[in-house]
Amino acid sequence: MRTFLVVTDDSEEARSALRYAARRAVAVDGAVHILALVRQQNVSAFGAVQATIEQEARDRAEMLAHGVAGNLLAESGIMPTISVKIGNGQKIVSEFLDGHREVAALVLGAAKGSSPGPLVQHFSAHAGDLPCPLYVIPADYDETKSDHAN
């Protein structure tokens, strides 16, 4: 089954990427996998405090991902798979792609302005080395209003 991997957070560009991936998945009878990233906390604290801070960040990311998944299910009828990972986003996404050959495309949302975001910058610079196509979706892209809609 063709799976569209979407890296998400609470940004508008992530929501646009998710909507795009859902439409593609519906069109090809595929699936969506949501990867919520939690940055490694660089806090110089006792181990228990550090673990609590990271767990709270993970809990927030899981709540966000489940909320997004519910919206996706309501809009497209697709129940996505969800993964929450802590650490460096570029490394996590690269390792995920290496370990999941069912991923048909990496779908990232580009932020408005002069910087599209660190993941878009990194993966667009290395697109030729990826095991799947990279789709970069603009923050305010509305496929239903474009000439490309199915």
N, C-alpha and C positions, 0 to 999 in steps of 0.2 A: 504494500500500500504506500502510495506517495505521501510523504509527511512534510509539512511546511513548518520549519522551526522559526518561532518568533521570540526574540528577546524583548522582554517587557518591563516597564515600570509604570508610574502613574502619569506619564507625559502624553500630550496629544499625539506626538509622532508615533509613539508605541501603539496607541489606539488605532491610528491609521494603518499601521503595518499589520495589526491583528485583523482588522476588517478586510484588508487586501488578501491576507493569507486564507481567511475563512472563505472568501469568494472563490479563490483558486481551488481550495480543497473541495468545495461543493461541486465545482465544475468537473473535477477529475475523480470524484468519489474517493477523495483522499482524507487525510487527517491533519490536525494541527497540534503541535507540541509547543507549549508555552514554557520558556525558560526565564525564570525570575532570578536576577542576580542580586546578591547582597555583598556590598563591599566589605573586605576584610577591615576590621576596626584597628586603627593604629593608635591604640590607647595604651599608655604605659601605666598599667594598673595591675593589681593582684589578679591572679588567674581566675578566681571566682567572679570578680567584677567584670573582667574581660569576657568571660563566658556568658554572663548575664546580658551584657550589652549586645553581643553577637546573637544570642537567642531572641532578644527583643526585635532586632533588625530582621531576623529570619521570620519571626511571627508576622511582622508587618508585611513582608514580601509575600508570604503565603496567603494572607488575607487579601492582599491586592490581586494576586494571581487567581484566587478562587472567585473573587468578584468579577474579574475580567472573563473568566471561564463561564460564569453564569450568564453574562451579557452575550457572549459568543453563542452559547447554546440557544438562548432566546432568539437571537437574530438569524442564525444560520442552521440550527438544528444539529450542529456539531459539538460534541463534548470533547474538549481538548484534554490531552495529557499534560500534567504540570510537573515541572521540576524546579526546585529552589536550590541554588548553589551559593556558597560563600567563597569569595576570593576574587582574583583578578579576572575581569570579564573577558578579555581577549583570550586568555589561557583556557578558561572554562568553556567558552564557545568552541574553540579549536579542538579541545579534547572531546567535547560532546560530538562534534561532527565526525571525528576520527572513529569514535565508538558506535556511531549510529548511521550505518550506511543506507537506512531507509529514508533519510532526510533528502527530499527532492530539491529543496531550496532553503537558503537562509534568508529570512525576511527581516530587514531592519528599517526602522523609521528614522528619517533625517530631520534634525531640528532646524528651525528657521534661523536665518542669519548667516554669518560668515563661517561658522563652524557647525558641521552637521552632527557632531558628537564623536566621542572617542572610538566607539565600535564601528561606526560607519567609516571614519577615516582609516582605521586600521584594516578592516576587511576589504574596503574598496582598493586599497593599495596592494593587497595580497589576493585579489579575486582570482587570479590565474592559478593560484596554488590550492584553492578550495576544492573539496570533493563534490561540490554541487554549485549551481548558480547562486549568485547573490542578487537579491531584489532590494533596492533602496527606495523607500516610499516617502514622499514629502509629507511633512506634518499635517498639512491641510488638504491632502489629496482625498477627493470624494469620487470613487470609481463610478458611482451611479450617475454622476454628472459628466463623465468623460466619454470620449469617442471609443474608448477601449472596453467599455462594459460589456459583459456577456448577456 
